[in-house]
Amino acid sequence: MKRLTDIGTIKQILIKYGFNFSKAFGQNFLINPNVCPKMAEMCGIEENTAVLEIGPGIGVLTCELAKKATKVVAIEIDKRLIPVLSETLSDFENVKIINDDIMKINLKSLFDSEFLGMDVVVCANLPYYITSPVLMRLLETKLNLNSITVMVQKEVAQRICAGAGQKNSSSISVAINYYAKPELLFFVKRGSFMPTPKVDSAVIRLIVRKTPVCEVLNEELFFKIVKSAFLQRRKTLINSLNHNLNLSKDILIKALKILNISSSSRAENLSIEQFAKLSNFLYKHFNQ
Ligand code: SAM
């Protein structure tokens, strides 16, 4: 089998299939031969593990996953890549390619039809234009999923892996920490891709929690509060929530006092438990 990280091989494929890279689909293909075996090694494949891959491209990571996993299901939005993948993955009987959009496909039905009785992990070199929505969709759908190992933009990786209450935390770090335990695995230089992107990357692993890290009475309100709090991160929490959610300052001052949170706190000062307590307090207050 030809090496799919080889620039000559990629060029042959481009010519044979008349393929050109789509910026809109975030198409930067891996040409560093060390990255995919490392991702496949670290993504938690054990006996009877199935892998869901998002955006297989020409199949460079898919091959490495297929060598280790019982089954690989890969979702690719670009229909021009389907005939390419039929050729590059023809040696593997345990791979299924689905031409669909990861943001639209019914994930629950997919898991029921493809992964029944199996341990499932996600492993992917994500298209960066939808990193956060994809991660949130995978986590919010509450699938039977052990872990998510993905390549993302370096800065996004650092933000996701910053615990709540740390300086570079953000709404995405709080939201992801609610569902999963994130860890940064390794960095990948921009020269590892073709075409070369403008940013460096990193591989992160999210170990999905069996139950969320803290008790939240109303998840919709919790995420609304977290998002609004970080919208203007330089403002105090009171001013942010007053401005973005139209919550009365008096109620917010009262809530922070009862919860023992300083009234001058900004979003980045709050732990995830404090966000949960604030959202639970406000939920009870407005539902009395
Ligand atoms: N896995 C390949 C690699 O590592 O070389 C390609 C990774 S490339 C960064 C992202 C891939 O995701 C592309 O193949 C692109 O067509 C696909 N993609 C983009 N948006 C998608 C979506 N909404 N659903 C499924 N696949 C998508």
Residues whose N, C-alpha, C, O or C-beta is under 5 A from the ligand:
A	BS01	SAM	F25 G26 Q27 N28 F29 L30 I54 G55 P56 G57 I58 V60 L61 I75 E76 I77 D78 D100 D101 I102 M103 N125 L126 P127
